[in-house]
Amino acid sequence: MLSSFIIALREGLESALIVGILIAYISKTGKAHLRPYIWGGTTAAVVASGTLGAILTFTSAELSDTGEKIFAGVASLVTVALVTWMVFWMKRTARFLRSDLTEKINQAILTGPLALAGAAFFAVIREGLETSLFVYSNFKSVANPLHSTLGLLAGFAIAITLGYLIYKSSIKLNLSKFFTYTGVALIIVAAGVLSYGVHEFQELGVLPGPDAFAWDVTSVMPKDSLLAGILSGTVGFDTTTSWLQLGIYAAYLIAVLMPYLSKERTKTLINA
């Protein structure tokens, strides 16, 4: 539940802030009549992201057991690669996000309303597609999909509320710290997704050591227990974890967290 909550909160707030920047800019420049095009592009991006999630779910459900393992394993690796790239991208470019967006909006306004809708679409779709892929892979690796769904809905609800309050200047939020801390949380979640992908490829026989367990605690902590669900949803813990899973999980965390935390802290996306 916590992992899906973090995913939805971070990605949802990023999207909300992007839309807020776009709406605020065209309002301040006396072009408030163009708001429907911003909302139209944003809605199309949300629909496209939801469609991707539905396609991933439907496709995996229709596959054979072997096909589903291959599909889930590949999706996990793609997700981890995408999330890793995105957290570093946000650290590097967030300070310039406002100026980059306003420049694109200025160019789109000169081209026409449809170009404005397209600019909003592409600004939001990156976050949406990442969220869909990440949520799909995360749901496959957690024990209780219902709890994850509740966490996802709660995360989006809070993200939208925070985005609106920031836009209205009702609250002040240190976005630099927020995105740094949630970036760390996403990296930890991604490590769990990576471990799950390794497990799938071990089950297929592509990777060795599926039965060489670093631990097997199912006798004292069943996979469907509350504690197992909490640990799975927070740090990617599995009650049966192979040495290969553990090694790759630890190696990923060390390889990604060290450069991520050593970089200069990101400045705020907007003046909050």
C-alpha positions as CSV (number, residue, x, y, z in Angstrom):
1,M,0.0,0.0,0.0
2,L,2.7,2.4,0.9
3,S,4.7,1.9,-2.2
4,S,1.7,2.6,-4.5
5,F,0.9,5.6,-2.3
6,I,4.4,7.0,-2.8
7,I,4.3,6.4,-6.5
8,A,0.9,8.2,-6.9
9,L,1.9,11.0,-4.6
10,R,5.1,11.8,-6.3
11,E,4.1,11.4,-9.9
12,G,0.7,12.9,-9.3
13,L,2.2,16.0,-7.7
14,E,4.7,16.4,-10.5
15,S,1.8,16.3,-13.0
16,A,-0.3,18.7,-10.9
17,L,2.6,21.2,-10.7
18,I,3.2,21.0,-14.4
19,V,-0.5,21.8,-15.1
20,G,-0.5,24.5,-12.5
21,I,2.5,26.2,-14.1
22,L,0.9,26.1,-17.6
23,I,-2.5,27.4,-16.3
24,A,-0.8,30.2,-14.2
25,Y,1.3,31.3,-17.1
26,I,-1.5,31.7,-19.7
27,S,-3.6,33.4,-17.1
28,K,-0.9,35.9,-16.2
29,T,-0.2,36.6,-19.9
30,G,-3.9,37.5,-20.5
31,K,-4.7,34.3,-22.5
32,A,-7.1,32.7,-20.0
33,H,-9.4,31.8,-22.8
34,L,-6.9,29.1,-23.9
35,R,-7.3,27.2,-20.6
36,P,-9.7,24.6,-22.2
37,Y,-6.8,23.5,-24.5
38,I,-4.5,23.0,-21.6
39,W,-7.2,20.9,-19.8
40,G,-7.9,19.0,-23.1
41,G,-4.3,18.0,-23.5
42,T,-4.0,17.1,-19.9
43,T,-7.2,14.9,-20.1
44,A,-5.9,13.2,-23.2
45,A,-2.6,12.4,-21.4
46,V,-4.5,10.9,-18.4
47,V,-6.7,8.8,-20.7
48,A,-3.6,7.6,-22.6
49,S,-1.8,6.7,-19.4
50,G,-4.9,4.8,-18.1
51,T,-5.2,3.0,-21.4
52,L,-1.6,1.8,-21.2
53,G,-2.3,0.5,-17.7
54,A,-5.3,-1.4,-19.0
55,I,-3.4,-2.8,-21.9
56,L,-0.6,-4.1,-19.6
57,T,-3.1,-5.7,-17.3
58,F,-5.2,-7.2,-20.1
59,T,-2.2,-8.5,-22.0
60,S,-0.6,-10.2,-19.0
61,A,-3.9,-11.8,-18.1
62,E,-4.3,-13.3,-21.6
63,L,-0.8,-14.9,-21.7
64,S,0.2,-18.4,-20.7
65,D,2.0,-18.8,-17.3
66,T,5.4,-18.7,-19.0
67,G,4.4,-15.8,-21.2
68,E,3.2,-13.9,-18.2
69,K,6.4,-14.4,-16.4
70,I,8.4,-13.2,-19.4
71,F,6.1,-10.2,-19.8
72,A,6.2,-9.3,-16.1
73,G,10.0,-9.8,-15.9
74,V,10.7,-7.6,-18.9
75,A,8.2,-4.9,-17.7
76,S,10.0,-4.9,-14.3
77,L,13.3,-4.2,-16.0
78,V,11.9,-1.5,-18.2
79,T,10.2,0.1,-15.2
80,V,13.4,0.1,-13.1
81,A,15.4,1.6,-16.0
82,L,12.7,4.3,-16.6
83,V,12.3,5.2,-13.0
84,T,16.0,5.4,-12.4
85,W,16.4,7.7,-15.4
86,M,13.5,9.9,-14.3
87,V,14.6,10.5,-10.7
88,F,18.0,11.7,-12.0
89,W,16.4,13.7,-14.7
90,M,14.2,15.5,-12.2
91,K,17.2,16.3,-10.0
92,R,19.1,17.7,-12.9
93,T,16.3,19.7,-14.7
94,A,13.7,20.7,-12.1
95,R,15.3,24.1,-11.5
96,F,14.7,24.9,-15.2
97,L,11.3,23.3,-15.5
98,R,9.3,26.5,-15.2
99,S,11.3,28.4,-17.9
100,D,11.3,25.3,-20.2
101,L,7.5,25.0,-20.0
102,T,6.8,28.7,-20.5
103,E,9.1,28.7,-23.6
104,K,7.3,25.7,-25.0
105,I,3.9,27.3,-24.3
106,N,5.0,30.6,-26.0
107,Q,5.9,28.6,-29.1
108,A,2.7,26.6,-29.0
109,I,0.6,29.8,-28.6
110,L,2.2,31.2,-31.7
111,T,1.5,28.0,-33.7
112,G,-2.2,27.6,-32.6
113,P,-4.5,26.2,-30.0
114,L,-4.0,22.6,-31.0
115,A,-0.3,23.0,-30.5
116,L,-1.0,24.3,-27.0
117,A,-3.0,21.2,-26.3
118,G,-0.2,19.1,-27.6
119,A,2.3,20.9,-25.4
120,A,0.2,20.2,-22.3
121,F,-0.3,16.6,-23.5
122,F,3.4,15.9,-23.9
123,A,4.3,17.7,-20.6
124,V,2.0,15.4,-18.7
125,I,2.2,12.1,-20.6
126,R,5.7,11.5,-19.5
127,E,4.7,11.3,-15.9
128,G,1.5,9.4,-16.7
129,L,3.2,6.6,-18.7
130,E,5.9,6.2,-16.1
131,T,3.2,5.9,-13.4
132,S,1.2,3.3,-15.4
133,L,4.3,1.2,-16.0
134,F,5.5,1.6,-12.4
135,V,2.1,0.8,-10.9
136,Y,1.7,-2.3,-13.0
137,S,5.1,-3.7,-12.0
138,N,4.6,-2.8,-8.4
139,F,1.1,-4.4,-8.3
140,K,2.7,-7.6,-9.6
141,S,5.3,-7.6,-6.8
142,V,3.1,-6.9,-3.8
143,A,1.0,-9.4,-1.9
144,N,-2.3,-7.5,-1.6
145,P,-3.5,-5.6,-4.7
146,L,-6.5,-4.2,-2.9
147,H,-4.3,-2.4,-0.3
148,S,-2.1,-1.2,-3.2
149,T,-5.2,0.2,-5.0
150,L,-6.3,2.1,-1.9
151,G,-2.8,3.5,-1.5
152,L,-2.8,4.5,-5.2
153,L,-6.1,6.4,-4.9
154,A,-5.0,8.1,-1.6
155,G,-1.8,9.2,-3.2
156,F,-3.5,10.7,-6.2
157,A,-6.1,12.4,-4.0
158,I,-3.4,14.0,-1.8
159,A,-1.3,15.0,-4.8
160,I,-4.1,16.7,-6.6
161,T,-5.1,18.5,-3.3
162,L,-1.5,19.7,-2.7
163,G,-1.1,20.8,-6.3
164,Y,-4.3,22.9,-6.1
165,L,-3.3,24.4,-2.8
166,I,0.2,25.3,-4.1
167,Y,-1.4,26.8,-7.2
168,K,-3.7,28.9,-5.0
169,S,-0.7,29.8,-2.8
170,S,-2.6,28.4,0.2
171,I,0.3,26.4,1.4
172,K,4.1,26.5,1.3
173,L,5.9,23.2,0.5
174,N,9.6,22.7,0.2
175,L,9.5,20.9,-3.1
176,S,13.2,20.4,-3.2
177,K,13.2,18.2,-0.1
178,F,9.9,16.6,-1.1
179,F,11.2,15.4,-4.4
180,T,14.5,14.4,-2.9
181,Y,12.9,12.2,-0.2
182,T,10.3,10.7,-2.5
183,G,13.0,10.1,-5.0
184,V,14.8,8.0,-2.4
185,A,11.6,6.2,-1.7
186,L,11.0,5.5,-5.4
187,I,14.5,4.1,-5.7
188,I,13.8,1.7,-2.9
189,V,10.5,0.6,-4.4
190,A,12.3,0.2,-7.8
191,A,14.8,-2.1,-6.1
192,G,12.0,-4.3,-5.0
193,V,10.5,-4.3,-8.5
194,L,13.9,-5.3,-9.8
195,S,14.2,-8.1,-7.3
196,Y,10.7,-9.3,-8.5
197,G,11.9,-9.2,-12.1
198,V,15.0,-11.3,-11.2
199,H,12.7,-13.8,-9.5
200,E,10.5,-14.2,-12.6
201,F,13.6,-14.8,-14.8
202,Q,14.8,-17.4,-12.2
203,E,11.5,-19.1,-12.4
204,L,11.9,-19.3,-16.2
205,G,15.4,-20.8,-15.9
206,V,17.0,-17.8,-17.5
207,L,18.9,-16.8,-14.3
208,P,20.3,-19.4,-11.9
209,G,19.7,-20.1,-8.2
210,P,15.9,-19.9,-7.8
211,D,16.1,-22.3,-4.8
212,A,19.3,-20.9,-3.3
213,F,17.5,-18.9,-0.6
214,A,19.1,-16.2,1.4
215,W,16.0,-16.6,3.6
216,D,12.7,-18.5,3.6
217,V,10.5,-17.2,6.4
218,T,7.1,-18.3,5.0
219,S,6.7,-20.7,8.0
220,V,6.6,-17.8,10.4
221,M,5.5,-15.1,8.0
222,P,3.1,-16.2,5.3
223,K,3.2,-14.2,2.1
224,D,-0.4,-13.1,2.6
225,S,0.2,-11.9,6.2
226,L,-0.2,-8.3,7.2
227,L,3.5,-7.9,8.1
228,A,4.7,-9.5,4.8
229,G,2.4,-7.1,2.9
230,I,3.7,-4.1,4.7
231,L,7.3,-5.1,4.1
232,S,6.6,-5.9,0.5
233,G,4.9,-2.6,0.0
234,T,7.7,-0.5,1.6
235,V,11.1,-2.1,0.9
236,G,10.2,-4.8,-1.6
237,F,10.8,-7.6,1.0
238,D,9.8,-11.2,-0.1
239,T,9.4,-14.0,2.3
240,T,11.4,-16.2,0.0
241,T,14.4,-14.4,-1.4
242,S,17.2,-15.9,-3.3
243,W,20.9,-14.9,-2.9
244,L,20.8,-13.5,-6.5
245,Q,17.8,-11.4,-5.7
246,L,19.3,-10.1,-2.6
247,G,22.7,-9.3,-4.3
248,I,21.1,-7.5,-7.2
249,Y,18.7,-5.6,-4.8
250,A,21.6,-4.4,-2.7
251,A,23.9,-3.6,-5.7
252,Y,21.1,-1.5,-7.3
253,L,20.5,0.5,-4.1
254,I,24.3,1.2,-3.6
255,A,24.8,2.0,-7.3
256,V,21.9,4.4,-7.5
257,L,21.4,5.9,-4.1
258,M,25.1,7.0,-3.7
259,P,25.2,9.2,-6.8
260,Y,21.6,10.4,-6.3
261,L,22.3,11.6,-2.8
262,S,25.7,13.0,-3.6
263,K,24.3,15.3,-6.2
264,E,23.4,18.9,-5.5
265,R,19.9,19.2,-4.1
266,T,17.2,20.1,-6.6
267,K,15.7,23.6,-6.3
268,T,12.0,24.0,-6.2
269,L,9.8,23.4,-9.3
270,I,7.8,26.5,-8.5
271,N,8.2,29.3,-6.0
272,A,6.3,27.6,-3.2
